[in-house]
Amino acid sequence: MRPEVRTFLVDGPLPDQDASEEEIERRDRQLAAIPKPVTAEEALALVSCFGPDDCYGVAWTLLHLIETGPNPVLTTRPARDADEWHRRLYDRAGGL
């Protein structure tokens, strides 16, 4: 796994919209530093980094980054109570 991905993963899930502007910008810069495409291993690890909301659009950036890797990342339908980002990833890959 590349260091840029590990750096992002160490900080855990994206914060919610109540986070400071600096924190949201920092996480956005971390994502921008990850070279595309991501590997299958990296994409699967990044799936765990979605937060409770869209984090002012940063979650969309994360979703698009994950989609640069081999698809589908999620091969089984997410549970009914799964967050919207896991459902979107699954549905956008064709909903096997």
LUMGULO-563357 format. One record per residue: residue number from 1; y, x, z of N, C-alpha, C, O in turn. Coordinates in nm, 2 decimals, decimal comma. Layout:
% residues N
+-----+--------+--------+--------+--------+--------+--------+--------+--------+--------+--------+--------+--------+
!   k !    n_v !    n_u !    n_w !   ca_v !   ca_u !   ca_w !    c_v !    c_u !    c_w !    o_v !    o_u !    o_w !
+-----+--------+--------+--------+--------+--------+--------+--------+--------+--------+--------+--------+--------+
! NUM !      Y !      X !      Z !      Y !      X !      Z !      Y !      X !      Z !      Y !      X !      Z !
...
+-----+--------+--------+--------+--------+--------+--------+--------+--------+--------+--------+--------+--------+
//
This chain:
% residues 96
+-----+--------+--------+--------+--------+--------+--------+--------+--------+--------+--------+--------+--------+
!   k !    n_v !    n_u !    n_w !   ca_v !   ca_u !   ca_w !    c_v !    c_u !    c_w !    o_v !    o_u !    o_w !
+-----+--------+--------+--------+--------+--------+--------+--------+--------+--------+--------+--------+--------+
!   1 !  -0,12 !   0,09 !   0,00 !   0,00 !   0,00 !   0,00 !   0,12 !   0,09 !   0,00 !   0,13 !   0,19 !   0,07 !
!   2 !   0,22 !   0,05 !  -0,08 !   0,34 !   0,14 !  -0,10 !   0,43 !   0,12 !   0,03 !   0,43 !   0,02 !   0,10 !
!   3 !   0,50 !   0,23 !   0,06 !   0,59 !   0,23 !   0,18 !   0,69 !   0,12 !   0,18 !   0,72 !   0,07 !   0,29 !
!   4 !   0,75 !   0,08 !   0,07 !   0,85 !  -0,02 !   0,07 !   0,79 !  -0,16 !   0,11 !   0,86 !  -0,23 !   0,18 !
!   5 !   0,66 !  -0,18 !   0,08 !   0,60 !  -0,30 !   0,12 !   0,57 !  -0,30 !   0,27 !   0,59 !  -0,39 !   0,34 !
!   6 !   0,52 !  -0,18 !   0,31 !   0,48 !  -0,16 !   0,45 !   0,61 !  -0,18 !   0,54 !   0,60 !  -0,25 !   0,65 !
!   7 !   0,72 !  -0,13 !   0,49 !   0,85 !  -0,15 !   0,57 !   0,88 !  -0,30 !   0,58 !   0,92 !  -0,34 !   0,69 !
!   8 !   0,87 !  -0,37 !   0,48 !   0,90 !  -0,51 !   0,48 !   0,80 !  -0,58 !   0,58 !   0,84 !  -0,67 !   0,66 !
!   9 !   0,67 !  -0,55 !   0,57 !   0,57 !  -0,62 !   0,65 !   0,59 !  -0,59 !   0,80 !   0,56 !  -0,68 !   0,88 !
!  10 !   0,63 !  -0,47 !   0,83 !   0,65 !  -0,43 !   0,97 !   0,75 !  -0,53 !   1,04 !   0,73 !  -0,56 !   1,16 !
!  11 !   0,85 !  -0,57 !   0,97 !   0,95 !  -0,66 !   1,03 !   0,90 !  -0,80 !   1,04 !   0,97 !  -0,89 !   1,09 !
!  12 !   0,78 !  -0,83 !   0,99 !   0,73 !  -0,97 !   1,00 !   0,79 !  -1,07 !   0,91 !   0,86 !  -1,04 !   0,82 !
!  13 !   0,76 !  -1,20 !   0,95 !   0,81 !  -1,31 !   0,87 !   0,97 !  -1,31 !   0,86 !   1,04 !  -1,26 !   0,94 !
!  14 !   1,01 !  -1,37 !   0,75 !   1,16 !  -1,39 !   0,73 !   1,22 !  -1,47 !   0,85 !   1,15 !  -1,56 !   0,90 !
!  15 !   1,34 !  -1,44 !   0,88 !   1,40 !  -1,51 !   0,99 !   1,45 !  -1,65 !   0,93 !   1,44 !  -1,68 !   0,81 !
!  16 !   1,48 !  -1,74 !   1,03 !   1,53 !  -1,87 !   0,98 !   1,68 !  -1,86 !   0,95 !   1,74 !  -1,75 !   0,96 !
!  17 !   1,74 !  -1,97 !   0,91 !   1,88 !  -1,97 !   0,86 !   1,98 !  -1,94 !   0,98 !   2,10 !  -1,92 !   0,95 !
!  18 !   1,93 !  -1,94 !   1,10 !   2,02 !  -1,91 !   1,21 !   2,03 !  -1,76 !   1,24 !   2,11 !  -1,72 !   1,33 !
!  19 !   1,96 !  -1,68 !   1,17 !   1,97 !  -1,54 !   1,18 !   2,11 !  -1,49 !   1,14 !   2,18 !  -1,56 !   1,07 !
!  20 !   2,14 !  -1,37 !   1,18 !   2,27 !  -1,32 !   1,15 !   2,28 !  -1,29 !   1,00 !   2,17 !  -1,26 !   0,93 !
!  21 !   2,40 !  -1,29 !   0,94 !   2,41 !  -1,25 !   0,80 !   2,36 !  -1,11 !   0,77 !   2,30 !  -1,09 !   0,67 !
!  22 !   2,38 !  -1,02 !   0,87 !   2,34 !  -0,88 !   0,85 !   2,18 !  -0,88 !   0,84 !   2,13 !  -0,81 !   0,76 !
!  23 !   2,11 !  -0,95 !   0,93 !   1,97 !  -0,96 !   0,93 !   1,91 !  -1,01 !   0,79 !   1,82 !  -0,96 !   0,73 !
!  24 !   1,97 !  -1,12 !   0,75 !   1,93 !  -1,18 !   0,62 !   1,95 !  -1,09 !   0,51 !   1,87 !  -1,07 !   0,42 !
!  25 !   2,07 !  -1,02 !   0,50 !   2,10 !  -0,93 !   0,40 !   2,00 !  -0,81 !   0,40 !   1,96 !  -0,76 !   0,30 !
!  26 !   1,97 !  -0,76 !   0,52 !   1,88 !  -0,65 !   0,54 !   1,74 !  -0,68 !   0,48 !   1,68 !  -0,60 !   0,41 !
!  27 !   1,69 !  -0,80 !   0,51 !   1,56 !  -0,84 !   0,46 !   1,56 !  -0,86 !   0,31 !   1,47 !  -0,82 !   0,24 !
!  28 !   1,68 !  -0,91 !   0,26 !   1,69 !  -0,92 !   0,11 !   1,69 !  -0,78 !   0,05 !   1,63 !  -0,77 !  -0,06 !
!  29 !   1,76 !  -0,69 !   0,11 !   1,76 !  -0,55 !   0,05 !   1,62 !  -0,49 !   0,06 !   1,58 !  -0,42 !  -0,04 !
!  30 !   1,54 !  -0,52 !   0,16 !   1,41 !  -0,47 !   0,17 !   1,32 !  -0,52 !   0,06 !   1,25 !  -0,45 !  -0,01 !
!  31 !   1,34 !  -0,65 !   0,03 !   1,26 !  -0,71 !  -0,08 !   1,30 !  -0,65 !  -0,22 !   1,22 !  -0,62 !  -0,30 !
!  32 !   1,43 !  -0,63 !  -0,24 !   1,48 !  -0,57 !  -0,36 !   1,43 !  -0,43 !  -0,38 !   1,42 !  -0,38 !  -0,50 !
!  33 !   1,40 !  -0,36 !  -0,28 !   1,35 !  -0,22 !  -0,28 !   1,20 !  -0,21 !  -0,32 !   1,16 !  -0,10 !  -0,36 !
!  34 !   1,13 !  -0,32 !  -0,32 !   0,99 !  -0,32 !  -0,36 !   0,98 !  -0,32 !  -0,51 !   1,02 !  -0,42 !  -0,58 !
!  35 !   0,92 !  -0,21 !  -0,57 !   0,90 !  -0,21 !  -0,71 !   0,80 !  -0,32 !  -0,76 !   0,70 !  -0,35 !  -0,69 !
!  36 !   0,83 !  -0,37 !  -0,88 !   0,74 !  -0,47 !  -0,93 !   0,66 !  -0,41 !  -1,04 !   0,71 !  -0,32 !  -1,11 !
!  37 !   0,54 !  -0,46 !  -1,07 !   0,47 !  -0,57 !  -1,00 !   0,41 !  -0,52 !  -0,87 !   0,39 !  -0,40 !  -0,85 !
!  38 !   0,38 !  -0,61 !  -0,78 !   0,31 !  -0,58 !  -0,66 !   0,16 !  -0,58 !  -0,69 !   0,11 !  -0,65 !  -0,79 !
!  39 !   0,08 !  -0,51 !  -0,61 !  -0,07 !  -0,51 !  -0,63 !  -0,12 !  -0,64 !  -0,56 !  -0,05 !  -0,71 !  -0,49 !
!  40 !  -0,25 !  -0,66 !  -0,59 !  -0,31 !  -0,78 !  -0,53 !  -0,31 !  -0,77 !  -0,38 !  -0,29 !  -0,87 !  -0,31 !
!  41 !  -0,34 !  -0,65 !  -0,32 !  -0,34 !  -0,63 !  -0,18 !  -0,20 !  -0,65 !  -0,12 !  -0,19 !  -0,72 !  -0,02 !
!  42 !  -0,10 !  -0,60 !  -0,19 !   0,04 !  -0,62 !  -0,14 !   0,08 !  -0,77 !  -0,15 !   0,14 !  -0,82 !  -0,05 !
!  43 !   0,05 !  -0,83 !  -0,26 !   0,08 !  -0,98 !  -0,27 !   0,02 !  -1,06 !  -0,16 !   0,08 !  -1,14 !  -0,10 !
!  44 !  -0,11 !  -1,03 !  -0,13 !  -0,18 !  -1,11 !  -0,02 !  -0,11 !  -1,08 !   0,11 !  -0,10 !  -1,17 !   0,19 !
!  45 !  -0,08 !  -0,96 !   0,14 !  -0,01 !  -0,92 !   0,26 !   0,13 !  -0,99 !   0,27 !   0,17 !  -1,04 !   0,38 !
!  46 !   0,20 !  -0,99 !   0,16 !   0,34 !  -1,05 !   0,17 !   0,34 !  -1,20 !   0,19 !   0,44 !  -1,26 !   0,24 !
!  47 !   0,22 !  -1,27 !   0,16 !   0,21 !  -1,41 !   0,18 !   0,24 !  -1,45 !   0,33 !   0,29 !  -1,55 !   0,36 !
!  48 !   0,21 !  -1,35 !   0,42 !   0,23 !  -1,38 !   0,56 !   0,37 !  -1,37 !   0,61 !   0,40 !  -1,39 !   0,72 !
!  49 !   0,46 !  -1,33 !   0,52 !   0,60 !  -1,31 !   0,55 !   0,70 !  -1,42 !   0,53 !   0,82 !  -1,41 !   0,55 !
!  50 !   0,64 !  -1,54 !   0,49 !   0,73 !  -1,66 !   0,48 !   0,77 !  -1,70 !   0,62 !   0,69 !  -1,70 !   0,71 !
!  51 !   0,90 !  -1,74 !   0,64 !   0,95 !  -1,79 !   0,76 !   0,95 !  -1,94 !   0,77 !   0,89 !  -2,01 !   0,68 !
!  52 !   1,02 !  -2,00 !   0,86 !   1,03 !  -2,14 !   0,88 !   1,11 !  -2,22 !   0,78 !   1,10 !  -2,34 !   0,77 !
!  53 !   1,20 !  -2,15 !   0,70 !   1,28 !  -2,22 !   0,60 !   1,30 !  -2,12 !   0,49 !   1,23 !  -2,02 !   0,47 !
!  54 !   1,40 !  -2,15 !   0,40 !   1,42 !  -2,07 !   0,28 !   1,51 !  -1,95 !   0,31 !   1,53 !  -1,87 !   0,21 !
!  55 !   1,56 !  -1,93 !   0,42 !   1,63 !  -1,81 !   0,46 !   1,74 !  -1,79 !   0,36 !   1,76 !  -1,67 !   0,31 !
!  56 !   1,82 !  -1,89 !   0,33 !   1,93 !  -1,88 !   0,23 !   1,88 !  -1,82 !   0,10 !   1,95 !  -1,74 !   0,03 !
!  57 !   1,76 !  -1,86 !   0,05 !   1,71 !  -1,82 !  -0,08 !   1,63 !  -1,70 !  -0,08 !   1,56 !  -1,67 !  -0,18 !
!  58 !   1,62 !  -1,63 !   0,03 !   1,54 !  -1,50 !   0,04 !   1,39 !  -1,54 !   0,03 !   1,31 !  -1,46 !  -0,03 !
!  59 !   1,35 !  -1,65 !   0,07 !   1,21 !  -1,69 !   0,06 !   1,17 !  -1,71 !  -0,09 !   1,06 !  -1,68 !  -0,13 !
!  60 !   1,27 !  -1,76 !  -0,17 !   1,24 !  -1,77 !  -0,31 !   1,22 !  -1,63 !  -0,37 !   1,14 !  -1,61 !  -0,46 !
!  61 !   1,30 !  -1,53 !  -0,33 !   1,29 !  -1,40 !  -0,38 !   1,15 !  -1,34 !  -0,34 !   1,08 !  -1,28 !  -0,42 !
!  62 !   1,11 !  -1,37 !  -0,22 !   0,97 !  -1,33 !  -0,18 !   0,86 !  -1,40 !  -0,26 !   0,77 !  -1,33 !  -0,31 !
!  63 !   0,88 !  -1,53 !  -0,29 !   0,78 !  -1,60 !  -0,37 !   0,77 !  -1,54 !  -0,51 !   0,66 !  -1,51 !  -0,56 !
!  64 !   0,89 !  -1,51 !  -0,57 !   0,89 !  -1,45 !  -0,71 !   0,83 !  -1,31 !  -0,71 !   0,76 !  -1,27 !  -0,80 !
!  65 !   0,85 !  -1,23 !  -0,60 !   0,79 !  -1,10 !  -0,59 !   0,64 !  -1,11 !  -0,58 !   0,57 !  -1,04 !  -0,65 !
!  66 !   0,59 !  -1,20 !  -0,50 !   0,45 !  -1,22 !  -0,49 !   0,39 !  -1,26 !  -0,62 !   0,28 !  -1,21 !  -0,66 !
!  67 !   0,46 !  -1,34 !  -0,70 !   0,41 !  -1,39 !  -0,83 !   0,40 !  -1,28 !  -0,93 !   0,35 !  -1,30 !  -1,04 !
!  68 !   0,47 !  -1,16 !  -0,91 !   0,46 !  -1,05 !  -1,00 !   0,32 !  -0,98 !  -1,00 !   0,28 !  -0,91 !  -1,09 !
!  69 !   0,25 !  -1,01 !  -0,89 !   0,11 !  -0,95 !  -0,87 !   0,01 !  -1,04 !  -0,94 !   0,04 !  -1,14 !  -1,00 !
!  70 !  -0,12 !  -0,99 !  -0,94 !  -0,22 !  -1,07 !  -1,00 !  -0,23 !  -1,21 !  -0,94 !  -0,23 !  -1,22 !  -0,81 !
!  71 !  -0,24 !  -1,31 !  -1,02 !  -0,25 !  -1,45 !  -0,97 !  -0,39 !  -1,50 !  -1,00 !  -0,45 !  -1,45 !  -1,09 !
!  72 !  -0,44 !  -1,59 !  -0,92 !  -0,37 !  -1,65 !  -0,81 !  -0,39 !  -1,57 !  -0,68 !  -0,49 !  -1,51 !  -0,66 !
!  73 !  -0,28 !  -1,57 !  -0,60 !  -0,29 !  -1,50 !  -0,47 !  -0,37 !  -1,59 !  -0,37 !  -0,46 !  -1,54 !  -0,30 !
!  74 !  -0,34 !  -1,71 !  -0,37 !  -0,42 !  -1,81 !  -0,29 !  -0,52 !  -1,88 !  -0,37 !  -0,49 !  -1,95 !  -0,47 !
!  75 !  -0,65 !  -1,86 !  -0,34 !  -0,75 !  -1,91 !  -0,42 !  -0,81 !  -2,04 !  -0,36 !  -0,90 !  -2,11 !  -0,43 !
!  76 !  -0,77 !  -2,08 !  -0,24 !  -0,82 !  -2,21 !  -0,19 !  -0,69 !  -2,29 !  -0,15 !  -0,59 !  -2,24 !  -0,11 !
!  77 !  -0,71 !  -2,42 !  -0,17 !  -0,60 !  -2,51 !  -0,14 !  -0,55 !  -2,49 !   0,01 !  -0,64 !  -2,50 !   0,10 !
!  78 !  -0,42 !  -2,47 !   0,03 !  -0,37 !  -2,46 !   0,17 !  -0,40 !  -2,59 !   0,25 !  -0,40 !  -2,70 !   0,19 !
!  79 !  -0,41 !  -2,57 !   0,37 !  -0,44 !  -2,69 !   0,46 !  -0,32 !  -2,79 !   0,45 !  -0,21 !  -2,75 !   0,41 !
!  80 !  -0,34 !  -2,91 !   0,49 !  -0,24 !  -3,01 !   0,48 !  -0,11 !  -2,98 !   0,56 !   0,00 !  -3,01 !   0,52 !
!  81 !  -0,13 !  -2,90 !   0,67 !  -0,02 !  -2,87 !   0,75 !   0,04 !  -2,73 !   0,72 !   0,12 !  -2,67 !   0,79 !
!  82 !   0,00 !  -2,67 !   0,61 !   0,05 !  -2,54 !   0,57 !   0,20 !  -2,55 !   0,53 !   0,24 !  -2,66 !   0,49 !
!  83 !   0,27 !  -2,44 !   0,54 !   0,41 !  -2,45 !   0,51 !   0,43 !  -2,47 !   0,36 !   0,34 !  -2,45 !   0,28 !
!  84 !   0,55 !  -2,50 !   0,32 !   0,58 !  -2,54 !   0,18 !   0,56 !  -2,42 !   0,09 !   0,53 !  -2,43 !  -0,03 !
!  85 !   0,58 !  -2,30 !   0,14 !   0,57 !  -2,18 !   0,06 !   0,43 !  -2,15 !   0,01 !   0,41 !  -2,11 !  -0,10 !
!  86 !   0,34 !  -2,17 !   0,11 !   0,20 !  -2,15 !   0,07 !   0,15 !  -2,25 !  -0,03 !   0,08 !  -2,22 !  -0,13 !
!  87 !   0,20 !  -2,38 !  -0,01 !   0,16 !  -2,48 !  -0,11 !   0,23 !  -2,46 !  -0,24 !   0,16 !  -2,48 !  -0,35 !
!  88 !   0,35 !  -2,41 !  -0,24 !   0,42 !  -2,38 !  -0,37 !   0,34 !  -2,27 !  -0,45 !   0,32 !  -2,28 !  -0,57 !
!  89 !   0,31 !  -2,16 !  -0,38 !   0,24 !  -2,05 !  -0,44 !   0,11 !  -2,10 !  -0,50 !   0,08 !  -2,07 !  -0,62 !
!  90 !   0,03 !  -2,18 !  -0,43 !  -0,09 !  -2,24 !  -0,48 !  -0,07 !  -2,33 !  -0,60 !  -0,13 !  -2,31 !  -0,70 !
!  91 !   0,03 !  -2,42 !  -0,59 !   0,06 !  -2,51 !  -0,70 !   0,11 !  -2,44 !  -0,82 !   0,07 !  -2,47 !  -0,93 !
!  92 !   0,20 !  -2,34 !  -0,81 !   0,25 !  -2,27 !  -0,92 !   0,15 !  -2,19 !  -0,99 !   0,17 !  -2,15 !  -1,11 !
!  93 !   0,04 !  -2,15 !  -0,92 !  -0,06 !  -2,07 !  -0,99 !  -0,16 !  -2,16 !  -1,06 !  -0,26 !  -2,11 !  -1,11 !
!  94 !  -0,14 !  -2,29 !  -1,06 !  -0,22 !  -2,38 !  -1,13 !  -0,31 !  -2,47 !  -1,04 !  -0,39 !  -2,55 !  -1,09 !
!  95 !  -0,29 !  -2,45 !  -0,91 !  -0,36 !  -2,53 !  -0,82 !  -0,51 !  -2,54 !  -0,84 !  -0,58 !  -2,64 !  -0,82 !
!  96 !  -0,57 !  -2,43 !  -0,88 !  -0,71 !  -2,42 !  -0,90 !  -0,78 !  -2,54 !  -0,87 !  -0,90 !  -2,55 !  -0,89 !
+-----+--------+--------+--------+--------+--------+--------+--------+--------+--------+--------+--------+--------+
//
